[in-house]
């Protein structure tokens, strides 16, 4: 039997599917910076070095990616509920 993939009553696979769909809406440069920093947890300086960008450019792209994802998430209440810890008990 497969493990229960629900957390707080929300299907984790569905949350991930929707989140990755939102990531796909970002431009390539913003998506790369976002993933390296927020998902892979790289330091900003390391992201800049890996992408051969200035630190200021990395910070600017990360701010744009964060802002865009925040806007995109407004149309995804499942993600908002999951991140807020709502959705009842599993």
N, C-alpha and C positions, 0 to 999 in steps of 0.2 A: 504494500500500500504506500502511496506517495505521501510525503509529509504535508501537513496543513500549511498552505501558502498564504493564509489570511492573517493579518495583524490588525487588531482592533476592529475586526469586522470588514477590513478592506483587503481585497486580493492584491498581494504584493506583485504578482506577475503583471497585473493590469496597471498598477502604478508605474512599474518600470517601463512597460510598453508605451504608456502615455508620455512619460518623461523623455524617453529617447526620441519619440516623435517631435517633441518640442525642441530638443537639441538639434534635430535635423532642420529646423526652421532658421537656425542661426547661420550666418555666413561662416565659411570655412575657418577664417582666421580667429573669429570670436569663439567658435566651437572648440578649436584646438587649445586656445588659451584657457577656456573654461575647464575643459577636461583635465588638462595637465595640472591646473591649480586646485580645482574643487574636487575632482574625482581621484586623481593620482596623488594629490596633496603635496605637489612640488612647491618649493619656495619660489617666490616671484623672480628672484635673481636667476634661479636655475631654469625657469620657464623662458626667461629672456635669452639666456645663453643657448638653450636647446633650439629655440626658434630664430636665433640670430637677430634679435630685436632689442631695442633699447628698453630699459626698465619702464620708462614713461609710456612707451607704446603698449607694453604688456598691461600695465595698469589701466590705460584707457580702453583697451579691448575687453578687459575683464569687466570693467564698469558697464560697458555697452552690453556685454553678454548677460550680466546679472540683471540689468534693467529690462532687456528684451525678454528674458525668461520669466521675470516677474509679471510682465504684461501678458505673455502667452498663458501663464498659469491661471489668470483670471477666468479663462474659458474652460478650465479643467478643475471643477470643484472636487473631484476625487483626489487630486494631488494636494490641493489646499487642505482638505480634511485630513489627509494622511500626515502632512507635515505639521499640522496643528495638534495632532493626536486625537482627532475626533473620529467618529464612525462607530462608536459602540465597542463592546467587548467581543473578541473572537471566541 
